[in-house]
């Protein structure tokens, strides 16, 4: 979960420049991941497909292009 926090923090604090869509995706991920009970669940940040499934489940809707790109960036970090 450390790399997820690092990447999201970089976007949300402006350390990493990004489009408004990427910033919105980072905010969405932050909000969705706040729903996870980290004491009982693991975030599959090294598995793109499982990470995507988790976020789709939490969001209750398909991810958009920027959200999918952010998943790739996190997994490949």
C-alpha positions in Angstrom: 0.0 0.0 0.0 3.0 2.2 0.4 3.5 2.7 -3.3 -0.2 3.5 -3.8 0.1 6.2 -1.2 3.3 7.6 -2.7 1.9 7.9 -6.2 -1.5 9.3 -5.0 0.2 11.8 -2.7 2.5 13.0 -5.5 -0.5 13.8 -7.7 -2.7 15.2 -5.0 0.0 17.5 -3.6 1.2 18.7 -7.0 4.7 17.1 -6.8 3.9 15.4 -10.0 2.2 17.4 -12.8 -0.9 15.9 -14.2 -4.1 16.6 -16.1 -7.3 17.4 -14.3 -8.5 13.9 -15.3 -5.5 12.3 -13.7 -6.0 14.4 -10.5 -9.7 13.4 -10.4 -8.6 9.7 -10.8 -6.2 10.1 -7.9 -8.9 11.6 -5.8 -11.3 8.8 -6.7 -8.8 6.2 -5.8 -8.1 7.9 -2.4 -11.8 8.0 -1.6 -12.3 4.4 -2.7 -9.4 3.0 -0.8 -10.6 4.7 2.4 -13.4 2.1 2.3 -10.9 -0.8 2.7 -10.3 -2.3 6.2 -6.5 -2.8 5.9 -6.5 -5.0 9.0 -8.6 -7.7 7.2 -7.9 -7.0 3.5 -4.9 -6.7 1.4 -4.7 -4.3 -1.6 -3.3 -6.2 -4.6 -1.1 -3.3 -5.7 1.2 -5.7 -7.6 -1.5 -7.4 -9.7 -3.1 -5.1 -12.2 -6.2 -7.2 -12.9 -7.0 -7.9 -9.2 -6.3 -4.2 -8.3 -8.7 -3.1 -11.1 -11.4 -5.6 -9.9 -11.1 -4.3 -6.3 -11.5 -0.7 -7.5 -14.4 -1.5 -9.8 -16.1 -3.3 -6.9 -15.6 -0.4 -4.6 -16.7 2.1 -7.2 -19.7 0.1 -8.4 -19.0 1.1 -12.0 -16.3 0.6 -14.6 -13.1 2.6 -14.4 -12.4 5.3 -16.9 -9.3 5.6 -19.0 -7.4 7.8 -16.6 -8.2 5.4 -13.7 -7.0 2.4 -15.7 -3.8 4.3 -16.6 -3.2 5.1 -12.9 -3.6 1.4 -12.0 -0.8 0.6 -14.6 1.4 3.3 -13.1 0.9 2.0 -9.6 1.5 -1.7 -10.5 4.6 -0.8 -12.5 6.1 1.5 -9.9 
